[in-house]
């Protein structure tokens, strides 16, 4: 009489490498989404470095009066150039930018006119799909390596998370002046998210022991 473990059954579809990659990616994405949800809803990490505008009503009225229905990403103070400015005009404008920065507030903001529709469920769905895709892709890359131990697999995904966190966050801090605390907090959230994926992938992609038959007396 032979007995097989359900995880060692020779014809199980989850024993194939593509299915292991997909399963690890999906589980990793779920764990990453749970972590980011905790970080934003139950920990202060999601609000680090973010403030509300003092006297907000007056500022919003000024935006509605001066920007109106023109939705977009705005930077201020502007260079004062039109859409077809020449290279020489851009270079000349840059020479005077420090003067503007010295005497005016500066920053960027995303503006939507009144009436923007917002759905929490839709936004959460997009966030989950994004993190699911990130997880599947990094697990796929991990599977292309020859790393054959748990620590190595976790380390690979962890380093990938550091690269992902650096890619945008540091540039936003450098060029647009995002707060250091905000940048550090969001890098931490992303890196820990990838670490969670690495732990899942490290377990899911371990080599299965060969199926053995146990003879019952």
Short mmCIF file of the C-alpha atoms (twelve columns), coordinates in Angstrom:
data_MODEL
# 
_entry.id   MODEL 
# 
loop_
_atom_site.group_PDB 
_atom_site.id 
_atom_site.type_symbol 
_atom_site.label_atom_id 
_atom_site.label_alt_id 
_atom_site.label_comp_id 
_atom_site.label_asym_id 
_atom_site.label_seq_id 
_atom_site.Cartn_x 
_atom_site.Cartn_y 
_atom_site.Cartn_z 
_atom_site.pdbx_PDB_model_num 
ATOM 1   C CA . UNK A 1   0.000   0.000  0.000   1 
ATOM 2   C CA . UNK A 2   1.386   3.367  -1.019  1 
ATOM 3   C CA . UNK A 3   0.835   6.744  0.622   1 
ATOM 4   C CA . UNK A 4   1.601   10.120 -0.931  1 
ATOM 5   C CA . UNK A 5   1.666   13.568 0.620   1 
ATOM 6   C CA . UNK A 6   -0.751  15.884 -1.246  1 
ATOM 7   C CA . UNK A 7   2.182   18.287 -1.728  1 
ATOM 8   C CA . UNK A 8   4.295   15.521 -3.294  1 
ATOM 9   C CA . UNK A 9   1.713   13.965 -5.563  1 
ATOM 10  C CA . UNK A 10  3.540   13.503 -8.873  1 
ATOM 11  C CA . UNK A 11  0.668   14.781 -10.994 1 
ATOM 12  C CA . UNK A 12  -0.196  17.858 -8.914  1 
ATOM 13  C CA . UNK A 13  -0.339  20.975 -11.154 1 
ATOM 14  C CA . UNK A 14  1.207   23.026 -8.346  1 
ATOM 15  C CA . UNK A 15  4.424   21.027 -8.607  1 
ATOM 16  C CA . UNK A 16  5.291   22.578 -11.994 1 
ATOM 17  C CA . UNK A 17  7.608   25.599 -11.932 1 
ATOM 18  C CA . UNK A 18  5.243   27.970 -13.818 1 
ATOM 19  C CA . UNK A 19  2.447   27.207 -11.361 1 
ATOM 20  C CA . UNK A 20  4.806   27.666 -8.411  1 
ATOM 21  C CA . UNK A 21  5.843   31.060 -9.800  1 
ATOM 22  C CA . UNK A 22  2.231   32.128 -10.295 1 
ATOM 23  C CA . UNK A 23  1.152   30.872 -6.885  1 
ATOM 24  C CA . UNK A 24  4.109   32.540 -5.142  1 
ATOM 25  C CA . UNK A 25  3.443   35.778 -7.040  1 
ATOM 26  C CA . UNK A 26  -0.247  35.834 -6.153  1 
ATOM 27  C CA . UNK A 27  0.338   34.999 -2.489  1 
ATOM 28  C CA . UNK A 28  3.164   37.530 -2.337  1 
ATOM 29  C CA . UNK A 29  0.924   40.209 -3.835  1 
ATOM 30  C CA . UNK A 30  -1.770  39.506 -1.258  1 
ATOM 31  C CA . UNK A 31  0.726   39.730 1.608   1 
ATOM 32  C CA . UNK A 32  2.216   42.945 0.185   1 
ATOM 33  C CA . UNK A 33  -1.254  44.498 -0.088  1 
ATOM 34  C CA . UNK A 34  -2.058  43.525 3.503   1 
ATOM 35  C CA . UNK A 35  1.190   45.140 4.671   1 
ATOM 36  C CA . UNK A 36  0.647   48.397 2.773   1 
ATOM 37  C CA . UNK A 37  -2.930  48.544 4.072   1 
ATOM 38  C CA . UNK A 38  -1.669  48.169 7.637   1 
ATOM 39  C CA . UNK A 39  1.032   50.795 7.039   1 
ATOM 40  C CA . UNK A 40  -1.515  53.351 5.807   1 
ATOM 41  C CA . UNK A 41  -4.560  52.593 7.956   1 
ATOM 42  C CA . UNK A 42  -3.139  51.439 11.277  1 
ATOM 43  C CA . UNK A 43  0.366   52.920 11.364  1 
ATOM 44  C CA . UNK A 44  1.381   56.586 10.952  1 
ATOM 45  C CA . UNK A 45  3.689   55.788 8.022   1 
ATOM 46  C CA . UNK A 46  1.212   56.848 5.349   1 
ATOM 47  C CA . UNK A 47  0.855   60.359 6.804   1 
ATOM 48  C CA . UNK A 48  4.502   61.072 7.592   1 
ATOM 49  C CA . UNK A 49  5.608   64.395 6.096   1 
ATOM 50  C CA . UNK A 50  2.121   65.383 4.857   1 
ATOM 51  C CA . UNK A 51  0.341   68.496 6.153   1 
ATOM 52  C CA . UNK A 52  -2.961  70.234 5.562   1 
ATOM 53  C CA . UNK A 53  -3.020  73.780 4.185   1 
ATOM 54  C CA . UNK A 54  -3.613  76.522 6.773   1 
ATOM 55  C CA . UNK A 55  -6.623  78.688 5.882   1 
ATOM 56  C CA . UNK A 56  -7.553  76.062 3.296   1 
ATOM 57  C CA . UNK A 57  -10.851 77.657 2.251   1 
ATOM 58  C CA . UNK A 58  -9.156  80.829 1.006   1 
ATOM 59  C CA . UNK A 59  -6.539  78.835 -0.904  1 
ATOM 60  C CA . UNK A 60  -9.181  76.617 -2.523  1 
ATOM 61  C CA . UNK A 61  -11.228 79.654 -3.551  1 
ATOM 62  C CA . UNK A 62  -8.119  81.171 -5.139  1 
ATOM 63  C CA . UNK A 63  -7.489  77.941 -7.040  1 
ATOM 64  C CA . UNK A 64  -11.046 77.788 -8.330  1 
ATOM 65  C CA . UNK A 65  -10.888 81.424 -9.413  1 
ATOM 66  C CA . UNK A 66  -7.514  81.235 -11.146 1 
ATOM 67  C CA . UNK A 67  -7.225  77.651 -12.402 1 
ATOM 68  C CA . UNK A 68  -10.894 76.888 -12.955 1 
ATOM 69  C CA . UNK A 69  -11.531 73.698 -14.918 1 
ATOM 70  C CA . UNK A 70  -7.943  73.200 -16.058 1 
ATOM 71  C CA . UNK A 71  -7.037  69.907 -14.430 1 
ATOM 72  C CA . UNK A 72  -3.338  69.078 -14.350 1 
ATOM 73  C CA . UNK A 73  -0.033  68.808 -12.540 1 
ATOM 74  C CA . UNK A 74  1.277   72.285 -11.751 1 
ATOM 75  C CA . UNK A 75  4.685   73.580 -10.728 1 
ATOM 76  C CA . UNK A 76  5.307   77.001 -9.233  1 
ATOM 77  C CA . UNK A 77  6.836   79.460 -9.726  1 
ATOM 78  C CA . UNK A 78  6.720   78.791 -13.438 1 
ATOM 79  C CA . UNK A 79  9.345   79.725 -15.969 1 
ATOM 80  C CA . UNK A 80  6.847   81.895 -17.850 1 
ATOM 81  C CA . UNK A 81  7.409   80.067 -21.128 1 
ATOM 82  C CA . UNK A 82  4.892   78.961 -23.697 1 
ATOM 83  C CA . UNK A 83  4.591   75.399 -25.040 1 
ATOM 84  C CA . UNK A 84  6.769   76.197 -28.076 1 
ATOM 85  C CA . UNK A 85  9.661   77.883 -26.289 1 
ATOM 86  C CA . UNK A 86  13.067  77.565 -27.924 1 
ATOM 87  C CA . UNK A 87  16.120  76.103 -26.220 1 
ATOM 88  C CA . UNK A 88  17.613  79.575 -25.889 1 
ATOM 89  C CA . UNK A 89  14.459  80.864 -24.190 1 
ATOM 90  C CA . UNK A 90  14.480  77.933 -21.756 1 
ATOM 91  C CA . UNK A 91  18.130  78.505 -20.910 1 
ATOM 92  C CA . UNK A 92  17.504  82.196 -20.334 1 
ATOM 93  C CA . UNK A 93  14.517  81.449 -18.095 1 
ATOM 94  C CA . UNK A 94  16.588  79.030 -16.005 1 
ATOM 95  C CA . UNK A 95  19.104  81.787 -15.311 1 
ATOM 96  C CA . UNK A 96  16.392  83.739 -13.485 1 
ATOM 97  C CA . UNK A 97  14.820  80.789 -11.669 1 
ATOM 98  C CA . UNK A 98  16.940  81.213 -8.538  1 
ATOM 99  C CA . UNK A 99  15.700  84.794 -8.265  1 
ATOM 100 C CA . UNK A 100 12.087  83.576 -8.366  1 
ATOM 101 C CA . UNK A 101 12.775  80.857 -5.813  1 
ATOM 102 C CA . UNK A 102 14.373  83.373 -3.474  1 
ATOM 103 C CA . UNK A 103 11.325  85.649 -3.419  1 
ATOM 104 C CA . UNK A 104 8.378   83.276 -4.006  1 
ATOM 105 C CA . UNK A 105 6.950   80.051 -2.590  1 
ATOM 106 C CA . UNK A 106 7.733   76.974 -4.671  1 
ATOM 107 C CA . UNK A 107 6.323   73.507 -5.095  1 
ATOM 108 C CA . UNK A 108 4.114   71.222 -7.178  1 
ATOM 109 C CA . UNK A 109 0.503   70.119 -6.849  1 
ATOM 110 C CA . UNK A 110 -2.046  68.006 -8.694  1 
ATOM 111 C CA . UNK A 111 -5.221  70.012 -9.303  1 
ATOM 112 C CA . UNK A 112 -8.699  68.670 -10.011 1 
ATOM 113 C CA . UNK A 113 -11.634 71.038 -10.514 1 
ATOM 114 C CA . UNK A 114 -14.731 70.609 -8.326  1 
ATOM 115 C CA . UNK A 115 -16.796 67.505 -9.066  1 
ATOM 116 C CA . UNK A 116 -14.058 64.877 -9.188  1 
ATOM 117 C CA . UNK A 117 -15.516 61.392 -8.733  1 
ATOM 118 C CA . UNK A 118 -13.631 59.260 -6.221  1 
ATOM 119 C CA . UNK A 119 -14.230 55.595 -5.473  1 
ATOM 120 C CA . UNK A 120 -12.323 54.025 -2.594  1 
ATOM 121 C CA . UNK A 121 -13.125 50.544 -3.858  1 
ATOM 122 C CA . UNK A 122 -11.782 51.299 -7.334  1 
ATOM 123 C CA . UNK A 123 -8.603  52.858 -5.954  1 
ATOM 124 C CA . UNK A 124 -8.007  49.884 -3.651  1 
ATOM 125 C CA . UNK A 125 -8.591  47.538 -6.578  1 
ATOM 126 C CA . UNK A 126 -6.034  49.353 -8.731  1 
ATOM 127 C CA . UNK A 127 -3.556  49.350 -5.842  1 
ATOM 128 C CA . UNK A 128 -4.015  45.620 -5.307  1 
ATOM 129 C CA . UNK A 129 -3.639  44.879 -9.025  1 
ATOM 130 C CA . UNK A 130 -0.458  46.976 -9.120  1 
ATOM 131 C CA . UNK A 131 1.105   45.198 -6.160  1 
ATOM 132 C CA . UNK A 132 0.010   41.825 -7.518  1 
ATOM 133 C CA . UNK A 133 1.775   42.584 -10.805 1 
ATOM 134 C CA . UNK A 134 4.900   43.764 -8.967  1 
ATOM 135 C CA . UNK A 135 4.955   40.552 -6.955  1 
ATOM 136 C CA . UNK A 136 4.469   38.250 -9.946  1 
ATOM 137 C CA . UNK A 137 7.189   40.038 -11.933 1 
ATOM 138 C CA . UNK A 138 9.789   39.947 -9.153  1 
ATOM 139 C CA . UNK A 139 9.026   36.272 -8.441  1 
ATOM 140 C CA . UNK A 140 9.405   35.536 -12.160 1 
ATOM 141 C CA . UNK A 141 12.817  37.244 -12.134 1 
ATOM 142 C CA . UNK A 142 13.790  35.287 -9.027  1 
ATOM 143 C CA . UNK A 143 12.865  32.041 -10.755 1 
ATOM 144 C CA . UNK A 144 15.324  32.828 -13.578 1 
ATOM 145 C CA . UNK A 145 18.248  32.799 -11.132 1 
ATOM 146 C CA . UNK A 146 20.147  29.817 -9.757  1 
ATOM 147 C CA . UNK A 147 19.624  30.812 -6.145  1 
ATOM 148 C CA . UNK A 148 18.785  27.598 -4.322  1 
ATOM 149 C CA . UNK A 149 18.513  28.616 -0.671  1 
ATOM 150 C CA . UNK A 150 15.864  30.446 1.335   1 
ATOM 151 C CA . UNK A 151 18.055  33.330 2.519   1 
ATOM 152 C CA . UNK A 152 19.305  33.952 -1.010  1 
ATOM 153 C CA . UNK A 153 15.782  34.060 -2.453  1 
ATOM 154 C CA . UNK A 154 14.588  36.443 0.233   1 
ATOM 155 C CA . UNK A 155 17.690  38.599 -0.255  1 
ATOM 156 C CA . UNK A 156 17.142  38.808 -4.027  1 
ATOM 157 C CA . UNK A 157 13.588  40.114 -3.651  1 
ATOM 158 C CA . UNK A 158 14.639  42.407 -0.794  1 
ATOM 159 C CA . UNK A 159 17.306  44.053 -2.975  1 
ATOM 160 C CA . UNK A 160 14.766  44.357 -5.805  1 
ATOM 161 C CA . UNK A 161 12.539  46.211 -3.343  1 
ATOM 162 C CA . UNK A 162 15.339  48.609 -2.468  1 
ATOM 163 C CA . UNK A 163 15.853  49.327 -6.178  1 
ATOM 164 C CA . UNK A 164 12.119  49.905 -6.678  1 
ATOM 165 C CA . UNK A 165 11.952  52.248 -3.689  1 
ATOM 166 C CA . UNK A 166 14.970  54.254 -4.822  1 
ATOM 167 C CA . UNK A 167 13.822  54.543 -8.441  1 
ATOM 168 C CA . UNK A 168 11.149  57.200 -7.897  1 
ATOM 169 C CA . UNK A 169 11.248  58.324 -4.273  1 
ATOM 170 C CA . UNK A 170 14.801  59.653 -4.268  1 
ATOM 171 C CA . UNK A 171 14.277  61.505 -7.549  1 
ATOM 172 C CA . UNK A 172 11.126  63.179 -6.200  1 
ATOM 173 C CA . UNK A 173 13.053  64.275 -3.097  1 
ATOM 174 C CA . UNK A 174 15.977  65.515 -5.190  1 
ATOM 175 C CA . UNK A 175 14.129  67.427 -7.923  1 
ATOM 176 C CA . UNK A 176 10.813  68.409 -6.363  1 
ATOM 177 C CA . UNK A 177 11.798  68.777 -2.724  1 
ATOM 178 C CA . UNK A 178 9.592   66.047 -1.271  1 
ATOM 179 C CA . UNK A 179 10.116  65.940 2.520   1 
ATOM 180 C CA . UNK A 180 12.888  63.652 3.731   1 
ATOM 181 C CA . UNK A 181 10.585  62.047 6.296   1 
ATOM 182 C CA . UNK A 182 7.941   61.373 3.642   1 
ATOM 183 C CA . UNK A 183 10.558  59.902 1.308   1 
ATOM 184 C CA . UNK A 184 12.026  57.674 4.016   1 
ATOM 185 C CA . UNK A 185 8.585   56.471 5.137   1 
ATOM 186 C CA . UNK A 186 7.429   55.518 1.657   1 
ATOM 187 C CA . UNK A 187 10.719  53.817 0.852   1 
ATOM 188 C CA . UNK A 188 10.342  51.833 4.067   1 
ATOM 189 C CA . UNK A 189 6.788   50.804 3.143   1 
ATOM 190 C CA . UNK A 190 7.888   49.608 -0.288  1 
ATOM 191 C CA . UNK A 191 10.989  47.783 0.926   1 
ATOM 192 C CA . UNK A 192 9.097   45.922 3.654   1 
ATOM 193 C CA . UNK A 193 6.420   45.059 1.099   1 
ATOM 194 C CA . UNK A 194 9.014   43.414 -1.116  1 
ATOM 195 C CA . UNK A 195 10.523  41.687 1.913   1 
ATOM 196 C CA . UNK A 196 7.103   40.140 2.541   1 
ATOM 197 C CA . UNK A 197 7.028   38.914 -1.055  1 
ATOM 198 C CA . UNK A 198 10.540  37.534 -0.632  1 
ATOM 199 C CA . UNK A 199 9.540   35.528 2.432   1 
ATOM 200 C CA . UNK A 200 6.577   34.039 0.574   1 
ATOM 201 C CA . UNK A 201 8.618   33.310 -2.557  1 
ATOM 202 C CA . UNK A 202 11.481  31.891 -0.517  1 
ATOM 203 C CA . UNK A 203 9.127   29.282 0.897   1 
ATOM 204 C CA . UNK A 204 7.036   28.645 -2.212  1 
ATOM 205 C CA . UNK A 205 9.966   28.164 -4.608  1 
ATOM 206 C CA . UNK A 206 11.960  25.785 -2.446  1 
ATOM 207 C CA . UNK A 207 12.813  22.540 -4.153  1 
ATOM 208 C CA . UNK A 208 10.323  19.807 -3.420  1 
ATOM 209 C CA . UNK A 209 11.769  16.583 -2.067  1 
ATOM 210 C CA . UNK A 210 11.344  13.612 -4.393  1 
ATOM 211 C CA . UNK A 211 8.093   11.754 -3.905  1 
ATOM 212 C CA . UNK A 212 8.620   8.633  -1.836  1 
ATOM 213 C CA . UNK A 213 6.406   5.659  -1.419  1 
ATOM 214 C CA . UNK A 214 5.776   4.390  2.052   1 
ATOM 215 C CA . UNK A 215 4.858   0.737  2.372   1 
ATOM 216 C CA . UNK A 216 2.326   0.071  5.046   1 
ATOM 217 C CA . UNK A 217 2.725   -3.123 6.955   1 
# 
